[in-house]
Amino acid sequence: MSSTTWSVDDHLEDILAAIRPLDPIELQLPDAQGCVLVEDVTVPVALPPFDNSSMDGYAVRVADVAGATEEFPSVLTVIGDVAAGSGGLPTVGPGQAARIMTGAPLPPGAQAVVPVEWTDGGTGGGAAKTMRPAGEDPAGASGEVRVHRSVEERAHVRARGSDVQAGDLALAAGTVLGPPQIGLLAAIGRGTVRVRPRPRVVVLSTGSELIQPGEELTEGRIYDSNSFALAAAARDAGAISYRVGAVTDDAETLRATIEDQLIRADLLVTTGGVSVGAYDVVKEALSSVGDEDEPGSGIDFRKLAMQPGKPQGFGSIGPEHTPLLALPGNPVSSYVSFELFVRPAIRALMGLPDVHRPTARAVLKADKAIGSPAGKRQFLRGRYDAEAGSVTPVGGSGSHLIAALAHADCLIVVPESDTSVEPGTEVGVVLLG
């Protein structure tokens, strides 16, 4: 147990110094979502891979429709259909046209596409509204079409390689793979990709008083909310999270549970049992788990100069030296601690360049001054108004007020040196969400 008090920054620095990003692995595209790319991906084939039509209409030669009007249409012979995915394309010769669908390859001989709305659609009548279905009317794909407007060369044609060229950099190493990036990888034919995997985070809550939501609340018991909140927060940070609800206040049971969980954990998070009470089971269970021959291993329990969240534990455990963060049991303390310490650790495991939540400066809107303990950095729940550049506290400073937390979208930071903050003062805020 460290007797000295740690600052928030020093504790976080100590955690991040010990975290190594996870080794890269090759993953299938659906499994790589949210992961960080570890290689530059270049384009193997141009996109689109061929000249194709951006409209439903007719593929024509420019000279054949020059000067066409509704009164004096160009009459062309329709030689067939070109659908998206077509192979064996017809060649468009002088005085000819091919019906073409959006996305279909431009057939040889054709120089442009006339939208169907600029033609009679092969009906011999006025301007067509739509293409008729291919099988419905044989005259649509053969016979004649009247074209009412001229076109320039390459009109309504998407050029081969107009999206990306072969050899282009598609995505740089360090890119986080969201839906558009996954789409691009699929479009260039990549089925797998090398990434840092999402960290597996095991969340354990401790306390004999805890029961699971959905069970009957008997006297002296409370529902276990921490394991749900922190497992959700880990998932939100990009991790795969496993929740182990409510381990009873027995050091042997807890130690055995943690050892069982190590097999599927890149990071362990416990909540509860870390302060100075008689039943602080996490501290009891973990104070002796360090390896004799491994300097600096084991869990160090500390007092931090912060409110809420003074008691914290950090270290590594088990044969793989899996990092473990022990958070306090109060719901708000545990959540604030997660945001400040666990989330950056998860982001560091992922190899993300920026592990921190965005911050802002805002003017405090409140009825009265906010008090804060001397020498401690206080984190209050708040609602941030980006347009007004202001922030309003929600709920009190009690560390168990979980209802207020559900209505907050930021943390208001009161520095160690301030014991009171007047309304109208500019404060720092950490933006959540």
C-alpha positions in Angstrom: 0.0 0.0 0.0 1.5 3.3 -1.0 1.3 5.8 1.9 1.9 8.8 -0.5 -1.0 10.4 -2.2 -0.9 10.2 -6.0 -2.1 12.9 -8.4 -4.6 11.9 -11.1 -2.0 12.6 -13.8 0.7 10.5 -12.2 -1.6 7.6 -11.7 -2.7 7.7 -15.3 0.8 8.1 -16.5 1.8 5.0 -14.5 -1.0 3.0 -16.0 -0.2 4.1 -19.6 3.5 3.4 -19.2 2.7 -0.2 -18.3 0.2 -0.8 -21.2 1.5 -2.4 -24.4 -0.7 -2.3 -27.5 -2.0 -5.8 -28.4 -0.2 -7.8 -31.1 -1.7 -7.4 -34.6 -3.8 -10.3 -36.0 -5.4 -11.0 -39.4 -9.2 -10.6 -39.1 -12.2 -11.1 -41.4 -13.8 -7.8 -42.3 -16.9 -8.1 -40.1 -14.7 -8.8 -37.1 -12.3 -5.9 -37.8 -14.9 -3.2 -37.2 -13.7 -0.7 -34.6 -10.1 -2.0 -34.8 -7.0 -0.1 -35.7 -5.4 -0.9 -39.1 -1.6 -1.8 -38.7 -0.7 -1.8 -42.4 -1.2 0.6 -45.3 -3.8 -0.9 -47.7 -3.3 -0.2 -51.4 -5.9 -0.6 -54.1 -5.3 -3.8 -56.2 -7.9 -2.9 -58.9 -9.3 0.4 -60.1 -12.8 1.4 -58.9 -15.0 1.3 -60.8 -13.1 -1.5 -62.7 -14.7 -0.5 -66.1 -16.5 2.5 -67.7 -20.1 2.2 -66.6 -23.4 4.0 -67.0 -24.7 6.4 -64.3 -28.2 6.3 -65.7 -30.9 4.0 -67.0 -31.0 4.8 -70.8 -29.4 4.1 -74.1 -25.7 3.7 -75.0 -25.2 5.7 -78.2 -22.6 7.2 -80.5 -22.5 11.0 -80.2 -22.7 11.7 -83.9 -26.0 9.7 -84.2 -27.9 12.0 -81.8 -26.3 15.4 -82.8 -29.0 18.0 -83.2 -31.8 15.7 -82.0 -35.0 17.5 -80.7 -38.4 16.3 -79.6 -39.8 17.6 -83.0 -37.0 16.0 -85.0 -35.8 13.0 -83.0 -32.9 10.8 -84.0 -34.3 7.3 -84.7 -31.9 4.5 -83.7 -32.0 0.7 -84.0 -32.0 -1.0 -80.6 -29.6 -4.0 -80.7 -30.0 -5.4 -77.3 -29.8 -5.0 -73.5 -26.8 -4.3 -71.3 -27.6 -5.0 -67.6 -25.3 -4.6 -64.6 -23.1 -7.6 -64.4 -23.4 -8.2 -68.2 -20.6 -10.0 -70.1 -20.5 -10.5 -73.9 -21.5 -7.0 -74.7 -23.0 -6.0 -78.1 -21.0 -3.5 -80.2 -22.9 -0.3 -81.0 -22.4 0.7 -84.6 -23.6 3.7 -86.6 -27.3 4.3 -86.2 -27.6 1.9 -83.3 -28.2 2.0 -79.6 -28.1 -0.5 -76.7 -30.5 -0.3 -73.7 -28.3 0.1 -70.6 -29.0 0.0 -66.9 -27.3 2.0 -64.2 -23.9 0.4 -63.2 -23.7 -1.7 -66.4 -20.5 -1.6 -68.5 -20.5 0.8 -71.4 -20.5 -1.4 -74.5 -17.8 -1.1 -77.2 -18.6 1.5 -79.9 -20.8 3.6 -77.5 -19.5 7.0 -76.4 -22.2 8.3 -74.1 -25.5 7.4 -72.4 -28.8 9.1 -73.2 -31.1 8.9 -70.1 -34.4 7.1 -70.8 -36.3 10.3 -70.0 -34.8 12.0 -73.1 -36.3 9.2 -75.4 -39.6 7.6 -76.1 -38.3 4.4 -74.5 -38.9 2.5 -77.7 -42.7 3.0 -77.6 -43.0 5.3 -80.6 -44.8 7.7 -78.3 -43.8 10.8 -76.3 -41.0 11.1 -73.6 -40.7 7.9 -71.5 -40.8 8.1 -67.7 -39.0 4.8 -67.0 -37.5 1.8 -68.6 -39.9 -1.0 -69.2 -38.9 -4.3 -67.7 -36.7 -6.4 -69.9 -39.0 -9.4 -70.4 -42.2 -7.5 -70.6 -42.0 -6.0 -74.0 -39.6 -7.4 -76.6 -39.9 -4.2 -78.5 -38.1 -2.4 -75.6 -34.8 -4.2 -76.3 -35.2 -4.3 -80.0 -37.0 -2.2 -82.6 -36.4 1.5 -82.6 -35.9 4.3 -80.1 -36.5 8.0 -80.7 -33.9 10.2 -79.0 -35.1 13.8 -78.2 -31.8 15.4 -77.1 -28.2 15.4 -78.1 -25.3 14.4 -75.7 -21.6 15.2 -75.3 -19.0 12.5 -75.4 -18.8 10.6 -72.0 -22.1 12.0 -70.8 -23.6 9.9 -68.0 -20.6 7.6 -68.0 -18.6 6.9 -64.8 -15.0 6.4 -65.9 -12.9 3.4 -64.9 -10.8 4.4 -61.9 -12.7 7.6 -61.2 -13.1 6.5 -57.6 -9.7 5.0 -56.9 -6.8 3.9 -59.2 -4.9 0.6 -58.8 -1.9 1.3 -56.6 -3.5 4.2 -54.7 -3.3 4.2 -50.9 -6.8 3.1 -49.8 -6.3 3.3 -46.1 -3.2 4.3 -44.0 -2.0 2.3 -41.0 -3.5 3.7 -37.9 -7.0 4.2 -39.4 -9.9 3.1 -37.2 -12.1 0.8 -39.2 -15.7 2.2 -39.2 -18.5 1.2 -41.6 -17.3 3.3 -44.6 -13.7 2.0 -44.2 -15.1 -1.6 -44.0 -17.1 -0.9 -47.2 -14.0 0.4 -49.0 -12.0 -2.7 -48.1 -14.8 -4.9 -49.4 -15.1 -2.8 -52.6 -11.4 -3.3 -53.4 -11.7 -7.1 -52.7 -10.1 -7.4 -49.3 -11.7 -10.1 -47.3 -9.3 -9.9 -44.3 -7.1 -7.2 -42.9 -4.3 -6.9 -40.3 -5.4 -5.0 -37.2 -4.8 -4.7 -33.5 -7.8 -6.7 -32.1 -10.3 -5.2 -29.7 -9.1 -5.8 -26.1 -11.0 -8.3 -24.0 -12.0 -6.6 -20.8 -13.4 -8.6 -17.8 -15.4 -6.5 -15.3 -16.0 -8.0 -11.8 -18.1 -6.3 -9.2 -17.6 -7.4 -5.6 -19.9 -7.3 -2.6 -22.1 -9.7 -0.7 -24.9 -7.1 -0.7 -25.2 -7.1 -4.5 -28.0 -9.0 -6.3 -28.7 -9.1 -10.1 -31.4 -6.9 -11.7 -34.6 -8.9 -12.2 -34.1 -10.7 -8.8 -36.2 -9.8 -5.7 -34.7 -7.1 -3.6 -34.5 -8.3 0.0 -33.6 -6.3 3.0 -30.1 -4.9 3.1 -29.4 -5.8 -0.5 -28.9 -3.5 -3.6 -28.8 -4.2 -7.3 -25.5 -4.6 -8.9 -25.3 -1.6 -11.3 -21.5 -1.2 -11.5 -20.8 -4.3 -13.5 -23.5 -3.4 -16.1 -22.3 0.3 -16.3 -18.6 -0.6 -16.6 -19.1 -3.5 -19.1 -21.1 -1.1 -21.2 -18.5 1.6 -20.9 -15.8 -0.9 -21.9 -17.8 -1.9 -25.0 -18.3 1.8 -25.8 -14.6 2.4 -25.6 -14.0 -0.3 -28.3 -13.5 -3.4 -26.2 -15.1 -6.8 -26.1 -16.4 -6.9 -22.6 -17.3 -9.8 -20.2 -19.3 -9.1 -17.1 -18.9 -11.2 -14.0 -21.6 -9.9 -11.6 -21.3 -9.7 -7.8 -18.6 -11.9 -6.5 -19.2 -12.4 -2.8 -17.0 -10.7 -0.1 -14.6 -13.6 0.4 -10.9 -13.2 -0.6 -10.4 -16.9 -1.6 -13.5 -16.9 -3.8 -12.5 -13.6 -5.4 -8.9 -14.7 -6.1 -10.2 -18.0 -7.6 -12.7 -16.1 -9.8 -10.0 -13.7 -11.0 -7.7 -16.6 -11.8 -10.5 -18.3 -13.8 -11.1 -15.1 -15.8 -7.4 -14.5 -16.8 -7.8 -16.9 -19.7 -10.1 -14.5 -21.5 -8.8 -11.1 -20.4 -6.4 -8.5 -21.8 -7.5 -6.2 -19.0 -9.3 -6.9 -15.7 -11.4 -4.3 -13.9 -12.7 -4.8 -10.4 -15.1 -2.5 -8.6 -15.6 -2.3 -4.8 -13.5 -3.5 -1.9 -10.5 -1.2 -2.3 -10.8 1.3 0.5 -9.9 0.9 4.2 -13.0 -1.0 5.6 -12.8 -4.3 7.4 -14.3 -6.1 4.3 -12.2 -4.6 1.5 -11.9 -8.0 -0.1 -10.2 -6.9 -3.3 -7.3 -5.5 -1.4 -7.1 -8.6 0.7 -7.3 -11.0 -2.2 -4.8 -9.2 -4.4 -2.2 -7.8 -2.0 -0.2 -11.0 -2.3 -0.5 -11.9 -6.0 2.8 -10.4 -7.2 5.5 -12.7 -8.7 8.5 -13.0 -6.4 10.9 -12.8 -9.4 9.0 -10.1 -11.2 9.8 -6.6 -9.9 6.9 -4.2 -9.9 4.3 -6.9 -10.4 1.3 -7.3 -8.2 -1.3 -4.7 -7.3 -0.5 -1.4 -5.7 -3.4 0.2 -3.8 -3.2 4.0 -3.7 -4.9 7.1 -2.4 -5.5 9.6 -5.2 -5.9 13.4 -4.8 -9.3 13.3 -6.4 -13.0 13.4 -5.6 -14.8 11.1 -6.2 -12.6 8.1 -6.6 -9.8 8.4 -3.9 -9.1 4.7 -3.5 -7.6 3.1 -6.6 -5.5 0.0 -7.3 -3.3 -0.8 -10.3 -0.9 -3.6 -11.3 -0.5 -6.8 -13.2 -1.6 -10.3 -12.4 -1.1 -13.9 -13.6 1.5 -15.5 -15.9 0.8 -13.1 -18.7 1.1 -10.0 -16.4 -2.4 -9.0 -17.3 -3.1 -5.4 -16.3 -5.7 -5.0 -13.5 -7.4 -1.8 -12.4 -9.2 -1.9 -9.1 -11.9 0.8 -8.9 -13.9 2.0 -5.9 -17.4 0.6 -5.4 -19.5 3.7 -5.3 -21.3 3.8 -8.7 -20.3 7.4 -9.6 -16.7 6.9 -8.3 -16.4 3.7 -10.3 -17.7 5.4 -13.5 -15.6 8.5 -13.1 -12.6 6.3 -12.4 -13.4 4.3 -15.5 -13.5 7.4 -17.7 -10.2 8.7 -16.3 -8.1 5.5 -16.1 -9.7 2.5 -17.7 -10.9 4.0 -21.0 -7.4 5.4 -21.8 -5.9 2.0 -21.0 -8.4 0.3 -23.4 -7.6 2.8 -26.1 -3.8 2.3 -25.6 -4.3 -1.5 -25.9 -6.0 -0.9 -29.2 -3.0 1.2 -30.4 -5.1 4.3 -30.9 -3.0 7.5 -31.2 -5.4 9.5 -29.0 -6.5 7.8 -25.9 -8.3 10.7 -24.2 -11.9 12.0 -24.3 -12.2 15.4 -25.9 -12.1 18.4 -23.5 -13.4 21.9 -23.7 -13.6 25.2 -21.7 -17.0 26.4 -20.7 -18.6 29.0 -18.5 -20.1 27.7 -15.3 -23.9 28.2 -15.0 -25.0 27.6 -11.4 -27.2 29.3 -8.7 -24.3 29.4 -6.2 -20.6 28.8 -6.0 -19.3 25.3 -6.1 -17.1 24.1 -3.2 -14.2 21.7 -3.7 -11.8 20.1 -1.2 -8.4 21.7 -1.1 -5.6 19.7 -2.8 -8.1 17.4 -4.7 -9.2 17.5 -8.3 -12.9 17.3 -8.2 -15.0 15.9 -11.0 -18.7 16.9 -11.1 -21.4 15.7 -13.4 -22.6 18.4 -15.9 -24.5 19.2 -19.0 -22.6 21.0 -21.7 -24.1 23.5 -24.1 -21.7 23.7 -27.0 -23.5 26.6 -28.6 -23.6 28.8 -25.5 -20.2 27.6 -24.4 -21.6 26.9 -20.9 -21.9 24.0 -18.5 -24.5 23.4 -15.8 -23.9 20.9 -12.9 -26.4 18.1 -12.5 -27.0 16.4 -9.1 -24.9 16.9 -6.0 -21.3 15.9 -5.3 -22.3 12.6 -3.6 -20.5 9.7 -5.1 -23.6 7.4 -5.1 -25.9 9.7 -7.1 -26.3 7.5 -10.1 -29.5 9.2 -11.4 -27.6 12.4 -12.0 -24.9 10.5 -13.9 -27.6 9.3 -16.3 -28.5 12.9 -17.2 -24.9 14.2 -17.5 -22.9 14.4 -20.7 -19.7 15.8 -19.3 -17.5 16.0 -16.2 -16.7 19.4 -14.8 -13.1 19.6 -13.6 -12.3 21.7 -10.6 -8.5 21.9 -10.2 -6.6 20.9 -7.0 -5.9 24.6 -6.2 -9.5 25.8 -6.3 -11.7 25.5 -3.2 -14.6 27.4 -4.7 -15.8 28.2 -8.2 -18.1 31.1 -8.7 -20.9 31.1 -11.4 -19.6 32.8 -14.6 -16.1 31.3 -14.1 -14.6 29.4 -17.0 -14.0 25.7 -16.2 -12.6 22.7 -17.9 -15.0 20.0 -19.0 -14.4 16.4 -20.2 -16.9 15.5 -22.9 -18.5 12.1 -22.5 -20.3 10.4 -25.4 
